[in-house]
Amino acid sequence: MALTEASEQQVAIITGAGSGIGRACALRFAKAGYQVLVADLDEATAKDSCREITALGGTAISHVADVTSWHSCESLVERALSKWRQIDVLVANAGVQIGGSLLDSTEADWDKILGVNLKGVAYCCKAVLPSMIKQGRGAIVINSSINAIVGSAGMAIYDMSKAGVLALTRSLAVEHGAQGIRVNAVCPGNTITDFHINTMAKKGIRVEQIREMTQGYALLARAAEPVEIANAVHFLASDEASFITGQSICVDGGFSVTGGG
């Protein structure tokens, strides 16, 4: 099905857009008429997302980016500006997950999780803000997690990193609101992404079985699909959310209401 939803030609940078929620976001923004810079550490998956967008009539370019590197984040922004001369939206989605208790964590675990999930998000925001300030407008949406809201066992470093970006969301919203820049976050609940599908496939478990296994999750009794998270991200970035900033929206099927299920 071709992309049909029309809008002005705005520009969105989406990190971690080679797969999962990031790819769903890239497709959702392309559907809304955005020109999309698909950023990912994996060049092949970034190009796959671009091909999917262009096959549907959208506009996208891929860019290999390591968000833990300030130089790489600068390069990402320079690429978008050289191509389209503006950046209207940043979706700071790139993230990694390492399980384990605080007692079991290693220095390498800390460096990887904080480097991507916290410092990487901050670097991407820092890189896009000057152009948004110059334009007098812009929207940033940060992908956090329901784990930042509801405690869970065996996820100490990950949960802390995702809580940290909620503080960053509020801080940036306060600092740059008067400059026309809105900053919000989404906190997805259990979502069936490529990561989960590929991990379970190694154990011989099919995606249909994953959906069966997650039946009963939260108040809606199921896990989310990536497009459902992408829809919330797009809403927060769009003019329909023009008076929303500094907020963290739980997209969790009601999991946070009860803290279980």
Rosetta blueprint (number, residue, H / E / L):
1 M L
2 A L
3 L L
4 T L
5 E L
6 A L
7 S L
8 E L
9 Q L
10 Q L
11 V E
12 A E
13 I E
14 I E
15 T E
16 G L
17 A L
18 G L
19 S L
20 G H
21 I H
22 G H
23 R H
24 A H
25 C H
26 A H
27 L H
28 R H
29 F H
30 A H
31 K H
32 A L
33 G L
34 Y L
35 Q E
36 V E
37 L E
38 V E
39 A E
40 D E
41 L L
42 D L
43 E H
44 A H
45 T H
46 A H
47 K H
48 D H
49 S H
50 C H
51 R H
52 E H
53 I H
54 T H
55 A H
56 L L
57 G L
58 G L
59 T E
60 A E
61 I E
62 S E
63 H E
64 V E
65 A L
66 D L
67 V L
68 T L
69 S L
70 W H
71 H H
72 S H
73 C H
74 E H
75 S H
76 L H
77 V H
78 E H
79 R H
80 A H
81 L H
82 S H
83 K H
84 W H
85 R L
86 Q L
87 I L
88 D L
89 V E
90 L E
91 V E
92 A E
93 N L
94 A L
95 G L
96 V L
97 Q L
98 I L
99 G L
100 G E
101 S L
102 L L
103 L L
104 D L
105 S L
106 T L
107 E H
108 A H
109 D H
110 W H
111 D H
112 K H
113 I H
114 L H
115 G H
116 V H
117 N H
118 L H
119 K H
120 G H
121 V H
122 A H
123 Y H
124 C H
125 C H
126 K H
127 A H
128 V H
129 L H
130 P H
131 S H
132 M H
133 I H
134 K H
135 Q H
136 G L
137 R L
138 G E
139 A E
140 I E
141 V E
142 I E
143 N E
144 S L
145 S L
146 I H
147 N H
148 A H
149 I L
150 V L
151 G L
152 S L
153 A L
154 G L
155 M E
156 A H
157 I H
158 Y H
159 D H
160 M H
161 S H
162 K H
163 A H
164 G H
165 V H
166 L H
167 A H
168 L H
169 T H
170 R H
171 S H
172 L H
173 A H
174 V H
175 E H
176 H H
177 G H
178 A H
179 Q H
180 G L
181 I E
182 R E
183 V E
184 N E
185 A E
186 V E
187 C E
188 P E
189 G L
190 N L
191 T E
192 I L
193 T L
194 D H
195 F H
196 H H
197 I H
198 N H
199 T H
200 M H
201 A H
202 K L
203 K L
204 G L
205 I L
206 R L
207 V H
208 E H
209 Q H
210 I H
211 R H
212 E H
213 M H
214 T L
215 Q L
216 G L
217 Y L
218 A L
219 L L
220 L L
221 A L
222 R L
223 A L
224 A E
225 E L
226 P H
227 V H
228 E H
229 I H
230 A H
231 N H
232 A H
233 V H
234 H H
235 F H
236 L H
237 A H
238 S L
239 D H
240 E H
241 A H
242 S L
243 F L
244 I L
245 T L
246 G L
247 Q L
248 S E
249 I E
250 C E
251 V E
252 D L
253 G L
254 G L
255 F H
256 S H
257 V H
258 T H
259 G L
260 G L
261 G L
